[in-house]
């Protein structure tokens, strides 16, 4: 298994964050907490208080309905990780594509 990617920063946009805190709820590592400071909208936005615990799973990004959050990682480490993922995931995706191609042509056992 590849080593975890080092997270440099977690940025939360003042303009986009509405304070729903889904990112805090989604984080399995407890990295984010509610800030005491309010942004210009009066919202206490999330902040990364335990960034050393972050494993760059990006669940916080995925759960944010307003795309207000961004996990910034070391680019070289992330590129290395993506190369490993591509090595194992690409053949699987190719098999899925081939399966879909076969199904789109129709298969005899599914015909009426």
Phi and psi in degrees as GROMACS dihedral restraints (atoms count N, CA, C in turn):
[ dihedral_restraints ]
;  ai    aj    ak    al  type     phi  dphi    fc
    3     4     5     6     1   -71.3    20    10
    4     5     6     7     1   149.6    20    10
    6     7     8     9     1   -67.6    20    10
    7     8     9    10     1   149.3    20    10
    9    10    11    12     1   -63.8    20    10
   10    11    12    13     1   147.4    20    10
   12    13    14    15     1   -76.8    20    10
   13    14    15    16     1   139.5    20    10
   15    16    17    18     1   -80.4    20    10
   16    17    18    19     1   124.1    20    10
   18    19    20    21     1   -89.4    20    10
   19    20    21    22     1   126.5    20    10
   21    22    23    24     1   -85.8    20    10
   22    23    24    25     1   -37.5    20    10
   24    25    26    27     1  -164.4    20    10
   25    26    27    28     1   151.2    20    10
   27    28    29    30     1  -120.6    20    10
   28    29    30    31     1   116.5    20    10
   30    31    32    33     1  -104.4    20    10
   31    32    33    34     1   131.0    20    10
   33    34    35    36     1  -116.8    20    10
   34    35    36    37     1   124.1    20    10
   36    37    38    39     1   -74.1    20    10
   37    38    39    40     1   129.1    20    10
   39    40    41    42     1   -65.2    20    10
   40    41    42    43     1   -34.7    20    10
   42    43    44    45     1   -75.7    20    10
   43    44    45    46     1   -32.1    20    10
   45    46    47    48     1   -99.4    20    10
   46    47    48    49     1   -29.0    20    10
   48    49    50    51     1   -70.0    20    10
   49    50    51    52     1   126.6    20    10
   51    52    53    54     1  -106.4    20    10
   52    53    54    55     1     0.9    20    10
   54    55    56    57     1    78.7    20    10
   55    56    57    58     1    34.7    20    10
   57    58    59    60     1   -79.9    20    10
   58    59    60    61     1   -22.6    20    10
   60    61    62    63     1    64.3    20    10
   61    62    63    64     1    22.3    20    10
   63    64    65    66     1   -64.4    20    10
   64    65    66    67     1   -30.6    20    10
   66    67    68    69     1   -64.6    20    10
   67    68    69    70     1   -39.7    20    10
   69    70    71    72     1   -65.5    20    10
   70    71    72    73     1   -44.0    20    10
   72    73    74    75     1   -63.3    20    10
   73    74    75    76     1   -38.1    20    10
   75    76    77    78     1   -75.3    20    10
   76    77    78    79     1   -24.5    20    10
   78    79    80    81     1   -73.3    20    10
   79    80    81    82     1   115.1    20    10
   81    82    83    84     1   -76.9    20    10
   82    83    84    85     1    -9.0    20    10
   84    85    86    87     1  -105.7    20    10
   85    86    87    88     1    -1.1    20    10
   87    88    89    90     1    66.5    20    10
   88    89    90    91     1    34.2    20    10
   90    91    92    93     1   -75.9    20    10
   91    92    93    94     1   -37.5    20    10
   93    94    95    96     1   -98.4    20    10
   94    95    96    97     1   144.9    20    10
   96    97    98    99     1  -139.6    20    10
   97    98    99   100     1   165.6    20    10
   99   100   101   102     1   -79.4    20    10
  100   101   102   103     1   129.6    20    10
  102   103   104   105     1   -73.6    20    10
  103   104   105   106     1   155.6    20    10
  105   106   107   108     1   -83.7    20    10
  106   107   108   109     1   -25.1    20    10
  108   109   110   111     1   -81.1    20    10
  109   110   111   112     1   146.5    20    10
  111   112   113   114     1  -102.8    20    10
  112   113   114   115     1   145.6    20    10
  114   115   116   117     1   -84.1    20    10
  115   116   117   118     1  -174.1    20    10
  117   118   119   120     1   -64.4    20    10
  118   119   120   121     1   -17.8    20    10
  120   121   122   123     1   -90.6    20    10
  121   122   123   124     1    -3.8    20    10
  123   124   125   126     1    87.3    20    10
  124   125   126   127     1    13.5    20    10
  126   127   128   129     1   -97.6    20    10
  127   128   129   130     1   135.3    20    10
  129   130   131   132     1   -84.3    20    10
  130   131   132   133     1   101.0    20    10
  132   133   134   135     1   -81.1    20    10
  133   134   135   136     1   159.3    20    10
  135   136   137   138     1   -69.6    20    10
  136   137   138   139     1   148.4    20    10
  138   139   140   141     1  -133.8    20    10
  139   140   141   142     1   153.7    20    10
  141   142   143   144     1   -86.8    20    10
  142   143   144   145     1   105.0    20    10
  144   145   146   147     1   -96.0    20    10
  145   146   147   148     1   -23.3    20    10
  147   148   149   150     1  -126.1    20    10
  148   149   150   151     1    57.5    20    10
  150   151   152   153     1   -62.7    20    10
  151   152   153   154     1   -24.2    20    10
  153   154   155   156     1   -66.6    20    10
  154   155   156   157     1   -20.8    20    10
  156   157   158   159     1   -85.4    20    10
  157   158   159   160     1   -11.6    20    10
  159   160   161   162     1   -68.4    20    10
  160   161   162   163     1   133.3    20    10
  162   163   164   165     1  -110.0    20    10
  163   164   165   166     1    12.1    20    10
  165   166   167   168     1    57.4    20    10
  166   167   168   169     1    37.9    20    10
  168   169   170   171     1   -75.7    20    10
  169   170   171   172     1   -20.9    20    10
  171   172   173   174     1    65.5    20    10
  172   173   174   175     1    21.3    20    10
  174   175   176   177     1   -62.7    20    10
  175   176   177   178     1   -35.0    20    10
  177   178   179   180     1   -61.6    20    10
  178   179   180   181     1   -41.4    20    10
  180   181   182   183     1   -63.8    20    10
  181   182   183   184     1   -43.7    20    10
  183   184   185   186     1   -68.2    20    10
  184   185   186   187     1   -35.2    20    10
  186   187   188   189     1   -81.4    20    10
  187   188   189   190     1   -17.3    20    10
  189   190   191   192     1   -69.9    20    10
  190   191   192   193     1   116.0    20    10
  192   193   194   195     1   -72.7    20    10
  193   194   195   196     1   -15.1    20    10
  195   196   197   198     1  -111.4    20    10
  196   197   198   199     1     8.7    20    10
  198   199   200   201     1    53.6    20    10
  199   200   201   202     1    39.8    20    10
  201   202   203   204     1   -88.9    20    10
  202   203   204   205     1    -4.7    20    10
  204   205   206   207     1  -119.7    20    10
  205   206   207   208     1   142.6    20    10
  207   208   209   210     1  -141.1    20    10
  208   209   210   211     1   128.2    20    10
  210   211   212   213     1   -94.8    20    10
  211   212   213   214     1   120.2    20    10
  213   214   215   216     1  -105.6    20    10
  214   215   216   217     1   121.5    20    10
  216   217   218   219     1  -118.6    20    10
  217   218   219   220     1   169.2    20    10
  219   220   221   222     1   -66.6    20    10
  220   221   222   223     1   119.2    20    10
  222   223   224   225     1   -61.1    20    10
  223   224   225   226     1   -40.7    20    10
  225   226   227   228     1   -65.1    20    10
  226   227   228   229     1   -43.8    20    10
  228   229   230   231     1   -64.0    20    10
  229   230   231   232     1   -41.4    20    10
  231   232   233   234     1   -66.1    20    10
  232   233   234   235     1   -39.5    20    10
  234   235   236   237     1   -62.2    20    10
  235   236   237   238     1   -42.6    20    10
  237   238   239   240     1   -61.7    20    10
  238   239   240   241     1   -42.0    20    10
  240   241   242   243     1   -64.7    20    10
  241   242   243   244     1   -42.4    20    10
  243   244   245   246     1   -64.8    20    10
  244   245   246   247     1   -34.2    20    10
  246   247   248   249     1   -64.8    20    10
  247   248   249   250     1   -40.3    20    10
  249   250   251   252     1   -66.3    20    10
  250   251   252   253     1   -44.1    20    10
  252   253   254   255     1   -62.0    20    10
  253   254   255   256     1   -41.2    20    10
  255   256   257   258     1   -64.6    20    10
  256   257   258   259     1   -36.2    20    10
  258   259   260   261     1   -59.8    20    10
  259   260   261   262     1   -38.9    20    10
  261   262   263   264     1   -95.0    20    10
  262   263   264   265     1   -32.8    20    10
  264   265   266   267     1   -84.0    20    10
  265   266   267   268     1   -31.7    20    10
  267   268   269   270     1   -60.4    20    10
  268   269   270   271     1   -46.7    20    10
  270   271   272   273     1   -59.9    20    10
  271   272   273   274     1   -38.0    20    10
  273   274   275   276     1   -65.1    20    10
  274   275   276   277     1   -44.8    20    10
  276   277   278   279     1   -64.1    20    10
  277   278   279   280     1   -35.2    20    10
  279   280   281   282     1   -63.8    20    10
  280   281   282   283     1   -39.3    20    10
  282   283   284   285     1   -65.3    20    10
  283   284   285   286     1   -40.0    20    10
  285   286   287   288     1   -64.2    20    10
  286   287   288   289     1   -42.7    20    10
  288   289   290   291     1   -62.5    20    10
  289   290   291   292     1   -41.9    20    10
  291   292   293   294     1   -63.9    20    10
  292   293   294   295     1   -41.6    20    10
  294   295   296   297     1   -60.8    20    10
  295   296   297   298     1   -46.1    20    10
  297   298   299   300     1   -62.1    20    10
  298   299   300   301     1   -37.4    20    10
  300   301   302   303     1   -64.0    20    10
  301   302   303   304     1   -43.4    20    10
  303   304   305   306     1   -64.8    20    10
  304   305   306   307     1   -44.4    20    10
  306   307   308   309     1   -65.7    20    10
  307   308   309   310     1   -33.3    20    10
  309   310   311   312     1   -67.8    20    10
  310   311   312   313     1   -27.7    20    10
  312   313   314   315     1   -79.4    20    10
  313   314   315   316     1   -18.6    20    10
  315   316   317   318     1    96.5    20    10
  316   317   318   319     1   142.4    20    10
  318   319   320   321     1  -123.8    20    10
  319   320   321   322     1   142.8    20    10
  321   322   323   324     1   -60.7    20    10
  322   323   324   325     1   -33.9    20    10
  324   325   326   327     1   -78.4    20    10
  325   326   327   328     1    -9.1    20    10
  327   328   329   330     1  -101.0    20    10
  328   329   330   331     1    -5.6    20    10
  330   331   332   333     1   -76.3    20    10
  331   332   333   334     1   149.6    20    10
